[in-house]
């Protein structure tokens, strides 16, 4: 009896285990059926999902292209930025040079240092030239340098004009005769030469006058010789080159050059 009860109990336990296994299998079957149903539902949407996938992939490719183009533009902008920096630096350098050159142009222009030098030298040249001119003309002529003039607009401009006066009044240089103009030229040249020599810290040793006496009348030539003799102490030597015979006696020493068949002969008289 006990064996039968033990066998029954074992059968009941086996039955219980079988029942539990069956329930577990049934649950798994139901779960599998649910998944199958879900997969079937998903398979119905597969074409739409595939199309969406392709669309997203296309958008991704387009986005990558836009990103690449944007990166290229960014690099180009960076390069332009570097060029801009270089150009600004170059512009600043050129601007600084332009300022310097503008100042130099102003300094060395007609209103700059040359005008200042001329303005400072004019009184000295004018005084010396008038001293010589007075000797050559018996005090009849004198000159004046004008370094400024007023324009029609009322502005003051730098200039250098020679105004010459005699007993008839002040006239322009071009209105004087050849002899009178020569005397003015001679006086200014001697005065300018003496000024340049003093400015150079040297003494003007030699004065050479080559011709130019033909435009002078007899009295003018005599006064010119007097003027030359008057300034001869300022020079170690004065050389006057002329073909006018009457001038030869105006100087104590002459070097006469005579053409001969054998060539030129030189004689100191």
C-alpha positions as CSV (number, residue, x, y, z in Angstrom):
1,X,0.0,0.0,0.0
2,X,2.8,2.4,0.9
3,X,4.5,1.6,-2.4
4,X,1.3,2.4,-4.3
5,X,0.9,5.7,-2.4
6,X,4.5,6.6,-3.2
7,X,4.0,5.7,-6.8
8,X,0.8,7.8,-6.9
9,X,2.6,10.7,-5.3
10,X,5.3,10.5,-7.9
11,X,2.8,10.4,-10.6
12,X,1.0,13.4,-9.2
13,X,4.3,15.2,-9.0
14,X,5.2,14.2,-12.5
15,X,1.7,15.3,-13.6
16,X,2.2,18.7,-11.9
17,X,5.5,19.2,-13.5
18,X,4.1,18.2,-16.9
19,X,1.2,20.7,-16.3
20,X,3.7,23.4,-15.4
21,X,5.8,22.7,-18.4
22,X,2.7,22.7,-20.6
23,X,1.7,26.1,-19.1
24,X,5.2,27.4,-19.7
25,X,5.2,26.1,-23.3
26,X,1.8,27.6,-23.8
27,X,3.1,30.9,-22.5
28,X,6.1,30.7,-24.8
29,X,3.8,29.8,-27.7
30,X,1.6,32.8,-27.0
31,X,4.6,35.0,-26.8
32,X,5.9,33.7,-30.1
33,X,2.5,34.2,-31.7
34,X,2.6,37.8,-30.4
35,X,6.0,38.4,-31.9
36,X,4.9,36.8,-35.1
37,X,1.9,39.1,-35.2
38,X,4.1,42.1,-34.4
39,X,6.6,41.1,-37.2
40,X,3.7,40.7,-39.6
41,X,2.5,44.2,-38.7
42,X,6.0,45.5,-39.2
43,X,6.4,43.7,-42.5
44,X,3.3,45.5,-43.7
45,X,5.2,48.9,-43.1
46,X,8.5,47.6,-44.5
47,X,8.2,49.5,-47.9
48,X,7.4,52.8,-46.1
49,X,10.2,52.2,-43.7
50,X,12.6,51.4,-46.6
51,X,11.5,54.6,-48.4
52,X,12.0,56.6,-45.3
53,X,15.4,55.1,-44.8
54,X,16.4,56.0,-48.4
55,X,15.1,59.5,-47.8
56,X,17.0,59.9,-44.6
57,X,20.1,58.6,-46.3
58,X,19.7,61.0,-49.2
59,X,19.3,63.9,-46.7
60,X,22.4,62.7,-44.9
61,X,24.4,62.7,-48.2
62,X,23.1,66.2,-49.1
63,X,24.0,67.4,-45.6
64,X,27.5,66.0,-46.0
65,X,27.9,67.8,-49.3
66,X,26.7,71.0,-47.7
67,X,29.0,70.5,-44.8
68,X,31.9,70.0,-47.2
69,X,31.0,73.1,-49.2
70,X,30.7,75.0,-45.9
71,X,34.1,73.8,-44.8
72,X,35.6,74.9,-48.1
73,X,34.0,78.4,-47.7
74,X,35.2,78.5,-44.2
75,X,38.8,77.8,-45.3
76,X,38.4,80.4,-48.1
77,X,37.2,82.9,-45.5
78,X,40.2,82.1,-43.3
79,X,42.5,82.6,-46.3
80,X,40.8,85.9,-47.1
81,X,41.1,86.9,-43.5
82,X,44.8,86.3,-43.6
83,X,45.1,88.2,-46.8
84,X,43.1,91.1,-45.3
85,X,45.5,91.1,-42.3
86,X,48.5,91.2,-44.6
87,X,46.9,93.9,-46.8
88,X,46.0,96.0,-43.7
89,X,49.6,95.7,-42.5
90,X,50.8,96.6,-46.0
91,X,48.4,99.5,-46.2
92,X,49.6,100.8,-42.8
93,X,53.2,100.6,-44.0
94,X,52.4,102.4,-47.2
95,X,50.3,105.0,-45.3
96,X,53.3,105.7,-43.1
97,X,55.6,106.0,-46.1
98,X,53.0,108.2,-47.8
99,X,53.0,110.5,-44.8
100,X,56.8,110.7,-44.8
101,X,56.9,111.3,-48.6
102,X,54.1,113.9,-48.3
103,X,56.1,115.7,-45.6
104,X,59.3,115.4,-47.7
105,X,57.4,116.7,-50.8
106,X,56.1,119.6,-48.8
107,X,59.6,120.2,-47.3
108,X,61.4,120.2,-50.6
109,X,58.6,121.7,-52.7
110,X,58.4,125.2,-53.8
111,X,57.0,126.3,-50.5
112,X,59.4,124.3,-48.4
113,X,63.1,124.3,-47.7
114,X,64.0,125.7,-51.2
115,X,61.7,128.6,-50.6
116,X,63.2,129.1,-47.1
117,X,66.7,128.9,-48.5
118,X,65.9,131.3,-51.3
119,X,64.1,133.7,-48.9
120,X,67.1,133.7,-46.6
121,X,69.6,134.2,-49.4
122,X,67.6,136.7,-51.4
123,X,68.5,139.8,-49.3
124,X,72.2,139.0,-49.5
125,X,72.1,138.4,-53.2
126,X,70.0,141.5,-53.7
127,X,72.3,143.7,-51.7
128,X,75.5,142.4,-53.5
129,X,73.9,142.6,-56.9
130,X,72.7,146.2,-56.3
131,X,76.1,147.2,-55.1
132,X,77.6,146.0,-58.4
133,X,74.7,147.3,-60.5
134,X,75.1,150.7,-59.0
135,X,78.8,150.8,-60.0
136,X,77.9,149.7,-63.6
137,X,75.1,152.2,-64.1
138,X,76.2,155.1,-62.0
139,X,73.5,154.4,-59.5
140,X,70.8,154.6,-62.2
141,X,69.5,151.1,-61.8
142,X,68.7,148.8,-59.0
143,X,66.8,145.5,-58.7
144,X,64.5,143.8,-56.3
145,X,63.6,140.1,-55.8
146,X,59.9,139.3,-55.1
147,X,59.5,135.9,-53.4
148,X,55.7,136.1,-53.0
149,X,52.8,137.3,-55.1
150,X,49.1,137.5,-54.6
151,X,46.9,135.5,-57.0
152,X,43.6,136.7,-58.4
153,X,41.9,134.6,-55.7
154,X,43.6,136.5,-53.0
155,X,46.0,133.7,-52.1
156,X,49.7,134.2,-51.5
157,X,51.9,132.1,-53.7
158,X,55.7,131.5,-53.6
159,X,57.5,132.9,-56.6
160,X,60.8,134.4,-57.7
161,X,60.5,137.5,-59.8
162,X,63.1,140.1,-60.6
163,X,61.9,143.7,-60.6
164,X,64.3,146.2,-62.1
165,X,64.0,150.0,-61.6
166,X,65.6,152.9,-63.3
167,X,64.8,156.6,-63.7
168,X,61.7,155.6,-65.7
169,X,60.3,153.4,-63.0
170,X,60.0,149.7,-62.3
171,X,59.7,147.3,-65.2
172,X,60.0,143.6,-66.0
173,X,63.3,142.2,-67.0
174,X,62.1,141.5,-70.5
175,X,61.4,145.2,-71.2
176,X,65.1,146.3,-70.8
177,X,67.6,146.6,-73.6
178,X,70.3,143.9,-74.2
179,X,73.0,146.1,-72.6
180,X,70.9,146.8,-69.5
181,X,69.9,143.1,-69.2
182,X,73.5,142.1,-69.4
183,X,74.5,144.4,-66.6
184,X,71.7,142.9,-64.5
185,X,72.8,139.4,-65.4
186,X,76.4,140.1,-64.6
187,X,75.6,141.6,-61.2
188,X,73.3,138.7,-60.2
189,X,75.7,136.1,-61.3
190,X,78.6,137.6,-59.4
191,X,76.5,138.0,-56.3
192,X,75.2,134.4,-56.5
193,X,78.7,133.0,-57.1
194,X,80.0,134.9,-54.0
195,X,77.1,133.6,-52.0
196,X,77.6,130.0,-53.0
197,X,81.3,130.2,-52.2
198,X,80.6,131.6,-48.7
199,X,77.9,129.0,-48.1
200,X,80.4,126.3,-49.1
201,X,82.9,127.7,-46.7
202,X,85.3,128.4,-49.5
203,X,86.6,131.5,-51.2
204,X,85.7,132.1,-54.9
205,X,89.2,132.0,-56.4
206,X,88.6,132.5,-60.1
207,X,86.1,134.7,-62.1
208,X,85.8,133.8,-65.8
209,X,83.8,136.1,-68.1
210,X,83.5,134.7,-71.6
211,X,82.3,137.3,-74.1
212,X,78.9,139.0,-73.6
213,X,80.3,142.5,-74.1
214,X,78.9,143.0,-77.6
215,X,75.6,144.2,-76.3
216,X,77.2,147.0,-74.2
217,X,77.7,150.5,-75.4
218,X,81.1,152.3,-74.9
219,X,80.0,153.8,-71.5
220,X,78.5,150.5,-70.4
221,X,81.6,148.6,-71.3
222,X,83.7,151.1,-69.4
223,X,81.5,150.7,-66.3
224,X,81.6,147.0,-66.7
225,X,85.4,147.1,-66.7
226,X,85.2,149.3,-63.6
227,X,82.9,146.8,-61.9
228,X,85.2,143.9,-62.7
229,X,88.2,145.9,-61.4
230,X,86.2,146.8,-58.3
231,X,85.6,143.1,-57.5
232,X,89.0,141.8,-58.5
233,X,90.3,141.9,-55.0
234,X,87.6,139.2,-54.1
235,X,89.3,136.8,-56.5
236,X,92.7,135.3,-57.0
237,X,92.4,135.9,-60.7
238,X,89.9,137.3,-63.1
239,X,89.9,136.1,-66.7
240,X,88.0,138.1,-69.3
241,X,87.7,136.5,-72.7
242,X,86.8,139.0,-75.5
243,X,87.4,139.8,-79.1
244,X,86.7,143.6,-78.6
245,X,90.0,145.4,-79.0
246,X,89.0,148.5,-77.0
247,X,88.5,146.3,-73.9
248,X,92.0,145.0,-73.9
249,X,93.4,148.2,-72.5
250,X,91.0,148.1,-69.7
251,X,93.0,145.4,-67.9
252,X,96.6,145.5,-66.7
253,X,97.6,142.1,-68.0
254,X,96.5,140.4,-71.2
255,X,97.0,136.9,-72.7
256,X,96.7,137.4,-76.4
257,X,96.0,134.3,-78.6
258,X,96.9,134.7,-82.2
259,X,96.2,132.2,-84.9
260,X,99.2,131.5,-87.2
261,X,99.9,129.0,-90.0
262,X,101.7,126.9,-87.5
263,X,98.8,127.1,-85.0
264,X,97.8,129.4,-82.2
265,X,100.5,131.6,-80.5
266,X,100.1,132.8,-76.9
267,X,101.7,136.0,-75.7
268,X,101.4,137.6,-72.2
269,X,101.3,141.4,-72.5
